[in-house]
Amino acid sequence: MPGVWDSFSSSLPPIPEQRENQPSPIFPRGKSWQQEVPDRCVRAESSDCESLDSSLSCEGDAEYLDEVSLPDFDLLNDPEDELLCNDLMKLIQVSLNKANINSKRCSRLVMPSQLVTQVSKELLHLAYSEPCGLRGALIDLCVEQGKGCHSVGQIAVDPNLVPTFQLTLVLRLDSRLWPKIQGLLSSGTSFTPGFSQSLKLSTGFRVIKKKLYSSEQLLIEEC
């Protein structure tokens, strides 16, 4: 009998040896998949939180604002600031209508619709990073007159709030009208009382921003 068993067992294929250090094809030895998946989720959540914290930092916001173009601010503007800006633009136009850049006659300065839109976007852009938004703005309104600059008036957006930043809005007269304007300014002829001359403003302008709570340098935006 032993000879028959020996011959039979020799014909069987050899049994492979079990390797103790051979890893499982899916999950590591000694840890179930229920343990492995939560560990990965924790690492992912930690990574997401770190990236979120960095994106909410003041420095990150400052760098982001520098890179965002004006059209992109249509998605970032505060709706309250937008309504406030509409009222502010109406007030600016009223001030320009009453401007007196010529001592001999009253001059009615007119803002074209394109200029109104551009100034509105620029004011919202400059107010976006301010703690009180546009409500904290103090606006000096000026009009370039030849080589000089004529002050039209000053507007506190919210008189009940201490201003946090100052904006000097410098508008320009339409260059195509300048020969006519020079003639009006140099003329010594008397005019009918109450008569006003309408002067159209150029679509180009300049805004100078100064933070009233900081010693930062002036920011000049040329548009």
Residue pairs with C-beta under 8 A, 6 or more apart in sequence:
23 29
26 33
27 33
27 36
28 36
54 60
61 129
62 129
65 128
65 129
68 76
70 121
70 122
70 125
73 121
73 124
73 125
73 128
76 128
77 124
77 128
78 128
78 133
80 133
81 124
81 127
81 133
81 134
81 135
82 124
84 133
84 134
84 135
84 157
85 120
85 123
85 124
85 134
86 120
88 123
88 134
88 139
88 155
88 157
89 116
89 119
89 120
91 155
92 111
92 119
92 139
92 141
92 155
92 169
93 111
93 116
95 141
95 152
95 153
95 155
96 108
96 109
96 110
96 111
96 141
96 143
96 152
96 171
96 201
97 108
97 109
97 110
98 106
98 108
99 107
99 108
99 109
99 143
99 150
99 152
99 153
100 106
100 107
101 107
101 109
101 143
101 145
101 150
101 199
102 184
102 185
102 197
104 185
104 187
104 188
104 190
104 191
105 184
105 191
105 195
105 196
105 197
106 194
106 195
106 196
106 197
107 196
107 197
107 198
107 199
108 196
108 197
108 198
108 199
109 143
109 152
109 171
109 173
109 198
109 199
109 201
110 198
110 199
110 200
110 201
111 119
111 171
111 201
112 200
112 201
112 203
114 203
115 171
115 201
115 202
115 203
115 205
118 203
118 205
118 223
119 169
119 205
122 205
122 207
122 221
122 223
123 134
123 137
123 167
123 207
124 134
126 165
126 167
126 207
126 209
126 219
126 221
127 133
127 134
127 136
127 137
127 165
130 136
130 137
130 164
130 165
131 164
132 158
132 161
132 164
134 157
135 157
135 158
135 161
136 157
136 158
136 161
136 162
136 163
136 164
136 165
137 156
137 157
137 163
137 164
137 165
137 166
137 167
138 154
138 155
138 156
138 157
138 163
138 165
138 166
138 167
138 212
139 154
139 155
139 156
139 157
139 166
139 167
139 168
139 169
140 151
140 154
140 166
140 167
140 168
140 169
141 151
141 152
141 153
141 154
141 155
141 169
141 171
142 149
142 150
142 151
142 152
142 168
142 169
142 170
142 171
143 149
143 150
143 152
143 170
143 171
143 172
143 173
143 201
144 150
144 170
144 171
144 172
144 173
145 173
146 182
149 170
156 163
163 212
164 211
164 212
164 213
165 209
165 210
165 211
165 212
165 213
166 209
166 210
166 212
167 207
167 208
167 209
167 210
168 207
168 208
168 210
169 205
169 206
169 207
170 205
170 206
170 207
170 208
171 201
171 202
171 205
172 201
172 202
172 204
172 205
173 181
173 199
173 200
173 201
173 202
174 199
174 200
174 201
174 202
175 202
177 199
177 200
181 199
184 197
204 223
205 223
206 220
206 221
206 222
206 223
207 220
207 221
207 223
208 218
208 219
208 220
208 221
209 218
209 219
209 220
209 221
210 218
210 219
